[in-house]
Amino acid sequence: MLVRVTRSACFSQGFIGADRTSYEGFVRRVFGDRADEVLAHYHWPATADQFTAAYLIGAIETHDFARRTRTYAYEFAHRSGPGLTPIPG
């Protein structure tokens, strides 16, 4: 698996705008009995915004993939790049 990250963190674009309840529900569905352990490690911060769930889930997915298969990562570090471009739909 090849994972692309920015200097800031991993990112799961499909979760932009998800709230804490949606995030915790996702973790509980995916990890079942291990959900509390995952949520303790990737907890919801007091300074959450519309991108919090996307960053947390991106980090969880990357960590989980790396445990299961050979994983390579590269960093896109162009600090003045175009940034996040919302895609309708």
Secondary structure as UniProt FT lines:
FT   STRAND          2..6
FT   HELIX           13..15
FT   TURN            16..17
FT   HELIX           20..31
FT   HELIX           32..34
FT   HELIX           35..41
FT   TURN            46..47
FT   TURN            50..51
FT   HELIX           52..68
FT   STRAND          72..76
FT   TURN            79..80
//
